[in-house]
Amino acid sequence: MSIHPFVLLITAAVLLWQNRLQSVDQDPLPDSGIGSRGSGNRAAPFASSLIFLIAAVLALLGNALPELASDKDFDQFSGLFEQLALFAALPLMVINGLVRALGFDWDKTIWGRILLAICAVFALTRTSEWLDYWLMLVLAAGVVTFMLPIIRFKTWAFVAPLVFWLMLIAGYTGLELRNLSISEQHWSWLGLTLVPYLICSNRWLSLSHSA
């Protein structure tokens, strides 16, 4: 059994727990003024983490049960979630992090529309060379995400996540992400990519709230 999907599974499980929906009295996120307090910016990473978790579980099931992996329907279903995790859920996480770094708290309705737009981009580019450019654009947005707090608040606490993110982008160039059925290294890469967001989520919120 490959260990690569475990990296994504553990990271997604922690993110899912961190971003679970809470009551207004218990939710520490600032009030957006356009919806229930804190629920907007929490909904996006929750949805992304759920996709990551399902994709990782399907990959682990396929590794543990070869007869299941050989089933055509399961292979197509698992492959779809691999693609969604990489080209839909990850962009949603990056956009959410960028919005937090800018100090906004958007309503769940807005995040739902953003997810639909991301899925539309994925559907239009999945069979073309533009899919690679789409992911590179997402990674570039991730760099901006970790640079903004340094620029806006002159805090060096984000230097380490920024360097880590740049290293992950460099590692991306060596992966065969378009051929997901052959290369499993993308699971580890995807799981590690989420680590800075996992660590810095509350820090972004505290900076935004105090700004």
Backbone hydrogen bonds, N-H to C=O, Kabsch-Sander energy under -0.5 kcal/mol:
donor,donor_aa,acceptor,acceptor_aa,energy
6,F,3,I,-0.9
7,V,3,I,-0.9
7,V,4,H,-1.1
8,L,4,H,-0.9
9,L,5,P,-2.5
10,I,6,F,-2.6
11,T,7,V,-1.8
12,A,8,L,-2.9
13,A,9,L,-2.2
14,V,10,I,-2.1
15,L,11,T,-2.4
16,L,12,A,-2.5
17,W,13,A,-1.9
18,Q,14,V,-2.6
19,N,15,L,-2.0
20,R,17,W,-1.1
26,Q,23,S,-0.5
27,D,23,S,-2.0
38,G,30,P,-0.9
39,S,36,S,-1.5
40,G,36,S,-0.6
42,R,38,G,-0.9
43,A,39,S,-1.4
43,A,40,G,-0.6
44,A,40,G,-1.1
46,F,42,R,-1.4
47,A,43,A,-2.4
48,S,44,A,-2.3
49,S,45,P,-2.7
50,L,46,F,-1.9
51,I,47,A,-1.7
52,F,48,S,-2.6
53,L,49,S,-2.7
54,I,50,L,-2.3
55,A,51,I,-2.5
56,A,52,F,-2.4
57,V,53,L,-2.5
58,L,54,I,-2.5
59,A,55,A,-2.0
60,L,56,A,-2.3
61,L,57,V,-2.5
62,G,58,L,-2.2
63,N,59,A,-1.9
64,A,60,L,-2.3
65,L,61,L,-2.3
68,L,65,L,-0.8
69,A,65,L,-2.2
70,S,66,P,-1.6
71,D,68,L,-1.3
75,D,71,D,-2.4
76,Q,72,K,-2.2
77,F,73,D,-2.5
78,S,74,F,-3.2
79,G,75,D,-2.4
80,L,76,Q,-2.0
81,F,77,F,-1.7
82,E,78,S,-1.9
83,Q,79,G,-2.1
84,L,80,L,-2.6
85,A,81,F,-2.6
86,L,82,E,-1.8
87,F,83,Q,-3.1
88,A,84,L,-1.8
89,A,84,L,-3.1
90,L,85,A,-1.4
92,L,88,A,-1.8
93,M,89,A,-2.2
94,V,90,L,-2.5
95,I,91,P,-2.8
96,N,92,L,-2.2
97,G,93,M,-2.4
98,L,94,V,-2.4
99,V,95,I,-2.4
100,R,96,N,-2.3
101,A,97,G,-2.4
102,L,98,L,-1.7
103,G,99,V,-0.6
103,G,100,R,-1.0
104,F,99,V,-2.3
111,W,107,D,-1.8
112,G,108,K,-2.2
113,R,109,T,-1.8
114,I,110,I,-2.3
115,L,111,W,-2.4
116,L,112,G,-1.9
117,A,113,R,-2.3
118,I,114,I,-2.5
119,C,115,L,-2.5
120,A,116,L,-1.9
121,V,117,A,-2.2
122,F,118,I,-2.6
123,A,119,C,-2.5
124,L,120,A,-2.0
125,T,121,V,-1.8
126,R,122,F,-1.7
128,S,125,T,-1.9
131,L,125,T,-0.7
131,L,128,S,-1.3
132,D,129,E,-1.0
133,Y,129,E,-0.8
134,W,130,W,-2.1
135,L,131,L,-1.8
136,M,132,D,-2.1
137,L,133,Y,-2.2
138,V,134,W,-1.8
139,L,135,L,-2.4
140,A,136,M,-2.1
141,A,137,L,-2.0
142,G,138,V,-1.6
143,V,139,L,-1.6
144,V,140,A,-2.0
145,T,141,A,-2.1
146,F,142,G,-1.6
147,M,143,V,-1.3
148,L,144,V,-2.3
151,I,147,M,-2.2
152,R,148,L,-3.5
153,F,149,P,-2.2
154,K,150,I,-0.9
155,T,149,P,-0.8
158,F,155,T,-0.6
159,V,156,W,-1.5
162,L,158,F,-1.9
163,V,159,V,-2.7
164,F,160,A,-2.6
165,W,161,P,-2.5
166,L,162,L,-2.3
167,M,163,V,-2.1
168,L,164,F,-1.9
169,I,165,W,-1.9
170,A,166,L,-2.1
171,G,167,M,-2.1
172,Y,168,L,-1.5
173,T,169,I,-0.9
173,T,170,A,-0.6
174,G,171,G,-1.3
175,L,172,Y,-1.8
177,L,175,L,-0.9
179,N,176,E,-0.8
180,L,178,R,-0.8
182,I,179,N,-1.3
183,S,179,N,-1.9
187,W,184,E,-1.7
188,S,184,E,-0.6
189,W,185,Q,-2.1
190,L,186,H,-2.9
191,G,187,W,-2.5
192,L,188,S,-2.6
193,T,189,W,-1.9
194,L,190,L,-1.0
194,L,191,G,-0.5
195,V,192,L,-1.0
198,L,194,L,-2.2
199,I,195,V,-2.4
200,C,196,P,-2.6
201,S,197,Y,-1.1
204,W,200,C,-2.6
205,L,201,S,-1.7
206,S,202,N,-2.3
207,L,203,R,-2.2
208,S,204,W,-2.8
209,H,205,L,-2.5
210,S,206,S,-1.6
211,A,207,L,-1.1
